[in-house]
Structure formats: C-alpha cells, structure tokens
C-alpha cells in the first residue's frame, strides 16, 4: 500500500528550547522529517519556539511558526491554515507528545478535523502511564520488574513497606528521568516520594524493585502499517541499570549479549511494539538483563517516538530513522522505500555494522556549583559525542578525544587520579568521569574483580581496558628511535593519540607523528555503509582507522582507503563538537549554513564533527562527512588527505577557534578572518591598545598572574571588579568580587583549575545597561545585522539575559556610538565574515566589553527574527566570492523579538540559581511582541534586577 494521498498538508510539532534531557537530537529529527515530507510534495507547517535550530529555518518548511508550544498557538495555526490534514508529533520528543495529548483532551484535533499520524493517542497513553503499561506487558507475557503505582503519599508508603529497599520511584509523563530517584534508605523515602509525585503532571509514580547491577540494552525499531518491523540497532549500556541511559556510556552494536538472548529480546520488542496501538513509525525499547548465566530479560519502557537514542542509532548505522519514520507515517511500507545509503536496496533490511560506536555524554557540572555530581536515574548531561572505530577500544579513545575536557584519551596523558580513596569513591558513586577512572584503577593495580564488584560493569569491558593499560606499559619501555612498528600500529589501532604515545615514551607529539610517517602507519578512511560492504554505498560518510599493509600478488604493499579525493576546489568546515552550556546548537546552525553557502559558491564541502545529535553530521548535509573528533591529530590528517583551499573556523564556536593557532602555524589557510586578528580580539592587552588608538572607551582593567598582583591591581581599579580567565567560552570562571577577601579566594580557585592562565580584572560598571551588535564585514565594508539590548543589567552573562531586538530604550546618541564603534572595530580587526561586539552603557557613554570575530549565539536568533540568511552571506564573504555590498539587505520585523534563556535548574535542586557573569542557561526560546505595552515584556522588565549575583 503506497502513501495516503489524502494527506496534503502536515503540521510538525518541535521540541522547544534545549533543556537537559531534550537536546538537539529533535532538531535533527524534525529537520529530516520536514525534508522527507517535502520530497513527497506535501506542504509542511512547523511550530517550535527555539530560534537556534536548523529546524526553524525558513528554508525547512512552507510555514514556520516560532511560537510557544501551547494549545493556544496550535489553535492559532490551525485557524490560519484550515488546509492542515494531519499532525506529526513524534519528532519533538516528550514535549510534542504531551502537547499533542493536551490538544486531544481539549478536542482541538477533532474541532479542526486533523488526524494524528506516526503514533496514536492510545500508544502515547499506554507507554506513558506506568500502570497501563505494566498491565499490557503482563497481558502479552513480557516480564517486568515487580512494581506498583501510587497516586498518593499513603499508597506510596504502603508499597515501600511491601517491597522493601532499595526501590526506584519513577513519575509518569516526564522527560529525561525528571523526579526519578533511587531510594536506598528508609529515611530518604518520604522526601523522594513527594518530589516524584510533584514532578508528574498527573500526580502518579511507579515504585519498583531496583534491578541494581543488571545490564541495560536498547533496541531501535521501525514498523509500517503492514506490521513489518525492522530492528535498526542494538545498543548496550556499559553502565549497569541505575544510571539514566542519557548519562550512560553506550556501545553499538551490543557487545556482551549472547545471540539467543538477543533473539528473545528482539521478539519481545516486536511483540511490544505491535501491541501498543495501530501506528507506523519509530520506537525505542529498553530492557534489563540479569548479569548471571540465566540472562533473564525484563522490559523497562517503550517510547513510541524518535528519541535521543534514535539520533545515535541513525548516525551509528547511517540509517535515517526520522526520515523513514515520516514516510511510514504517510502510509508507505518499508519494502516500498529505498535504503538511503545504497540507493539500490530496500529500507526493509536490518543494518549490519563492521565497526563499533561508543557514545559518551558531556556534562557541565562546573556551571552548577554545589550540584550533586553522582549519576543516577535523573539525566544530567547536556550533550554527547560519538566515536567510530574498528574496535571498542579505538571507538572509546576517539569518543574521549571528542569530549573537549582537556584529555587526550583514556589515560596516558598524565591527568589520571593517583589517590586510592578518591578512585574507589568515584567508582562506588558513579561519577561523570568514571570512564577515565576505570583506567586509573587498573593502573594503580586494583584487581578487575574488585572493580567489577563495585561498578557491576561487565568483565568484558574491564578486560578491554586492561589490554589498553598493558599496551601502555609495554610501549613505555621503548624510546622513539627503538619502538617497533607493530607496537606503534597496535597502539594506533587501539585508538591511542600521538600525544598519548609521546607521553608514554617521554618525547614530543611531532616526533611520534614523524615516526608514523617514516613507518607508513597512516590513517585510512572507511565508509559507514549500513550493510558491512555487501552493497555499494553511495553516501560519502567516513571514519578513520589504521590497517596493517597487505601485499598484492605483484609485490605492492598497500592499505585500503575508501575516501577518494576529487580534483574539485574544497573547503573544510570545522564543527562545534558536543553541546555544552555556552556552546550549543546555534553553532551547528551556523556550520550547516556555512556548508550550504560554500556549495552554492561552487566548492566541494567537507564537514568534520563528532556530535551525533546534529544536522551537521547528517550524511547528506555536506558533500563529505568525516565523523571524527574535532581534535588536532584527526583534523590534520584529513586536511593532508583532502588538500582543501582552506578551513572555516569561525562557525564552530570556541571548539573550532581554538584550532586556529595550530592551523596557522602549520601553514594551513584559514578562510575569513586571519588567526592574528582572532588572537588580537582574545588577547585583552593587545585589544585594549587597539581601542586606545581608535579612541573607543573601555572599562579600566589590568592583567594578573597571581593573587598578589591581583590585590595590587584592585587598589588601582576600585571595587567592584569583574575577574575572568583568558580564552574561555560561556563566561567560564567569571565572577564579580566586591572586596579583597573574595578576590583572593576566587583568584586562587581559578589558578588551581586553570594553571598558568592570565586573569583579567576589569572595573565593573555597576548598574550599566548591556547591549550587543552582530555584523558582517569583508575587510572594507561593514553591515550591522542586528543590535540587541539586554533587559537584565550588565553583569548577567549575555547568554543568560533576556535580550530585545531592536533595542527598546537606547537613545539616538547611544545607538550612533554603538554603530560607529562596531564599524571601527570590525575594520581595525580586519574582520572577514562575522563579528559580535558587547557593550556596557553608563551615563550615555558606550564602553566595549569584548569583541568576538566569529559566529555568535545571537546570529541564528537575528536571522530568524529578520528573516534573512546572514550566515549564508557571511560565508560567501569569507570565501572571497562576494563583498558585503553585493547583498540586498531587507530585514522584516514588526515590533520586537525577545531572546529568552531557558534553564535546567530542576536537575540540580541544591544549586544557587542566581545569575551572574558565568553562563548557566541550556537553551533559548524566541518571543515576538507587537509593542512594549505587552504584558510579557512588562513582566520581564520588572523582574530584571532579581537575578544578579555578585
């Protein structure tokens, strides 16, 4: 049965701002879905309040509504578009499903004659309501953990008495494990039960016996209207049950599962998916397996929507789940659709992997002082990375190199823990850095059996770690001129970086690189082809590995490299790596637009990134995708292989910018603003000299390298002072101090965490207004794309401020200063591309806080508010294809657009929620108002001073 031709217009519901538990994987799913519908000639209407995403780009749908995700907005859209036939809610995470349910309860879909596709209401209800779900599983004979539902405090107490401890409390209808908790002791039960009941919108929790130490697995499935089901991917959590799957290190395919148990699990998953309702689309099923030889299976939950794991499974296999799920929702059958990678086989096939992927979450605990850093049922990570390798060890190393936490991989970098008590504690209370601590424990001589007893991590994984450590010990016996080739090759095949091998032998990274060249131990690139090379893949999606040379019959020695270099002009765009606070999805938006603009300018585009949740790592965004760490060694090898015209660094946030110095030193062309100009803006001393020459005011400041110098400076500058380290993003380590004691404490603390850093002390302009401007410059001409005024006073980080476009109460005189300063600075820095400048305004004088010659968080927001493709223009300027004067700018905005930050403090109940110079928001939404009399603006403005923490 082909597609349902009565569907001509579809509404897609997005997932709103990014919060912990719901990140940009839904931007990826929504973008793929919109493209999938438009391929079928279907009109797409889209609602999402997040301005930073590709999904809300005007090019993605026929009509994009940047509105709050409420039933009021849904009604407004349905009135404006009576032609909408169907709504697809499965691409927007839990937020979209909950909104869809609410609209259904209010009868909105019925009133407007709109039907639900991709899922049905019963499926959502059954899978979200813990009690209904449990009853369904009993009916179809799928085992579950002993559990009961409580809708009141008293009922909860009764259940606890019956089961005994440890217990798990899980609220119904919540996302990312919100409100879920382990209860080990009776004394903690009352508080955790109350918190769970309050977290659930229907005041209901499921209390179940804790399956501590059981292994956790996930399957990603697709099902069509004809009841065909394919299993796309099996994922194994390296961490046992008890840690939210979003916070677990996961591996695909499953490594320690026997085939018989996998077949049983498969059958159970298919049975569950077929019994939760009559719908076609994607599904994620989670299971627990007992860690003994019986391998008992228990079903934990099923999500009838695309999820974070389905984004991971899509990138792991190359099978675009959201795209195909959308087609199935239209009525297609799997056997009627094409495999998107081979273009010659059908979508009714199960991917086979001849490589391993490892996903590691990325946390931001440094932003939440006083937060509980142990991992549990409630998700705390803000992003994730994925490494692809020929073995678990290689993929694990590549994933750790992608995290950007100043580690060079697992161990062998001099940064491991050496304290026995500390290691045991980090293993006992699952810590965010446990992936590294296991290696440290083995290096200390703690037996594997003891590590297994504490962590319950499967012995297979621990033995993999042990092999790595034994190899490190062996290599440490050699010097760079005596190391045998087979040991070097083995270390590279197991994922060790050149820096780590250099650390083992006490030599320089460049010496190891040279040795590899001499011995011909070079990276080769392999295709991600979904079918273990049984069919030819048509999609250029690569990962690197190392192979031993083979000798052909005619005596040639070679390794097989599947990445064929063309003779076209090429440009490489460096991606922004994992999401984190201070660098989120907005940089991915810029990278994708950069790639598309470079294609339009006639270049072959090459993307390097390691974030599985994003549109930039979709296999058909760039002409070639290298799913690799944004880590020097990997990038340098790709550049030497591809020989591009140059590299674009100003779209990938601080991740890409940090590599500019290395690129410059190695003589690789940086497209757009030069490294020297980037460095001039970062180096406070040089930058202030420039401002002095230009006669532009800036707050008095000084540079200190220790507490004594800081104290002497304070006498000159006067309190309050803003203290910050150099070369950081998102205000990391910034603080306002008001006396010498606070100053000394903060300086000592900063230098402990970032040794050798230069600290900047600025006189803080108390009570100033903050504003910022973004502009495009070609070295000669400057066009200001937007000026925004912050509602909160100066001192709240710009990422945490509510900001209005255009400004709401800056006079003509101040606006003129902002425009003049922006143009002067952009030209003086010889900017080619984008620049963002931040200002403090006091007594009608505009002071410069800082300038960043790169894409900023606000660029996508301004582009959406004005309806103009600014990143496209800026990229063409960087490539030298256009001047700023070639473009006709025509911004369209009635009234004001307000950028509103969104916080995830609910995940960290004991944290100080006051805002200051260090950024804490995880995402943002956009609010359009007609004028300043709007109630929402009035409320924001009246609360503006509440937040500032000195």
VENMOSUL-V103821 format. One record per backbone hydrogen bond with DSSP energy under -1.0 kcal/mol. NH is the residue of the N-H (numbers start at 0). CO is the residue of the C=O. Records with the same first field share a line. If there is no record, write none. Layout:
# VENMOSUL-V103821
NH=CO, CO
This chain:
# VENMOSUL-V103821
3=329
6=3
9=42
10=85
11=44
12=87
13=46
18=21
21=18
25=22
27=23
28=24
29=25
30=26
31=27
32=28
33=29
34=30
35=31
36=32
37=33
38=34
40=37
41=36
42=7
44=9
45=62
46=11
47=64
56=53
59=56
61=43
62=43
64=45
66=64
69=67
73=69
74=70
75=71
76=72
77=73
78=74
79=75
80=76
83=80
84=8
85=8
86=114
87=10
95=91
96=92
97=93
98=94
99=95
100=96
101=97
102=98
103=99
104=100
105=101
106=103
107=102
110=106
111=107
112=109
113=108
114=84
116=86
123=119
124=120
125=121
126=122
127=123
128=124
132=128
133=129
134=130
135=131
136=132
137=133
138=134
139=135
140=137
141=136
147=206
149=204
155=151
156=152
157=153
158=154
159=155
160=156
161=157
162=158
163=159
166=182
167=207
168=180
169=205
171=203
177=174
179=176
180=168
182=166
187=184
188=185
191=187
192=188
193=189
194=190
195=191
196=192
197=193
198=194
199=195
202=199
204=149
205=169
206=147
207=167
208=145
209=165
211=209
213=210
214=288
216=286
217=234
218=284
219=232
220=282
221=229
222=280
223=227
226=223
229=221
231=219
234=217
235=250
236=215
237=248
240=213
243=375
246=243
249=358
250=235
251=356
261=257
262=258
263=259
264=260
265=261
266=262
267=263
268=264
269=265
270=266
271=267
272=268
273=269
274=270
278=276
280=222
282=220
283=302
284=218
285=300
286=216
287=297
288=214
289=295
294=291
297=287
298=142
299=285
302=283
304=302
305=89
310=306
311=307
312=308
313=309
314=310
315=311
316=312
317=313
320=318
323=319
324=320
325=321
326=322
327=323
328=324
330=327
331=326
335=332
336=333
338=344
342=338
346=336
348=346
351=529
355=388
356=251
357=386
358=249
359=384
361=382
366=363
367=364
370=367
374=429
378=175
381=361
382=361
384=359
385=609
386=357
388=355
394=390
395=391
396=392
397=393
398=394
399=395
400=396
422=418
423=419
424=420
425=421
426=422
427=423
428=424
430=425
433=430
435=432
436=432
437=433
439=435
440=436
441=437
442=438
443=439
444=441
445=440
450=446
451=447
452=448
453=449
454=450
455=451
461=457
462=458
463=459
464=460
465=461
466=462
467=463
468=464
469=465
470=466
471=467
472=468
473=469
474=470
475=471
476=473
477=474
481=478
482=478
487=483
488=484
489=485
490=486
491=487
492=488
493=489
494=491
495=490
500=496
501=497
502=498
503=499
504=500
505=501
506=501
511=507
512=508
513=509
514=510
515=511
516=512
517=513
518=514
520=515
521=519
523=544
525=542
527=540
531=351
533=530
537=340
540=538
541=624
542=525
544=523
549=557
551=555
554=551
557=549
561=524
563=561
570=603
571=645
572=605
573=647
574=607
579=582
582=579
586=583
588=584
589=585
590=586
591=587
592=588
593=589
594=590
595=591
596=592
597=593
598=594
599=595
600=596
601=598
602=597
603=568
605=570
606=623
607=572
608=625
613=610
617=614
620=617
623=604
624=539
625=606
626=541
627=625
630=628
634=630
635=631
636=632
637=633
638=634
639=635
640=636
641=637
642=638
644=569
646=668
647=571
655=651
656=652
657=653
658=655
659=656
662=658
663=659
664=660
665=661
666=663
667=662
670=646
672=831
677=673
678=674
679=675
680=676
681=677
682=678
686=682
687=683
688=684
689=685
690=686
691=687
692=688
693=689
695=690
701=760
703=758
709=705
710=706
711=707
712=708
713=709
716=712
717=713
720=736
721=761
722=734
723=759
725=757
733=730
734=722
736=720
742=738
743=739
744=740
745=741
746=742
747=743
748=744
749=745
750=746
751=747
752=748
753=749
756=753
758=703
759=723
760=701
761=721
762=699
763=719
765=763
767=764
768=840
770=838
771=787
772=836
773=785
774=834
775=782
776=832
777=780
782=775
784=773
785=773
787=771
788=803
789=769
790=801
793=767
795=792
796=915
799=796
802=898
803=788
804=896
814=810
815=811
816=812
817=813
818=814
819=815
820=816
821=817
822=818
823=819
824=820
825=821
826=822
827=823
828=824
829=826
830=825
832=776
834=774
835=851
836=772
837=849
838=770
839=846
840=768
841=844
844=841
846=839
847=696
848=837
849=837
851=835
853=851
854=649
858=855
861=857
862=858
863=859
864=860
865=861
866=862
867=862
869=867
872=868
873=869
874=870
875=871
876=872
877=873
878=874
879=876
880=875
881=875
885=882
886=883
891=865
895=928
896=804
897=926
898=802
899=924
901=922
906=903
907=904
910=907
914=946
918=729
921=901
922=901
924=899
925=48
926=897
928=895
933=930
937=933
938=934
939=935
940=936
941=937
942=938
943=940
945=942
948=914
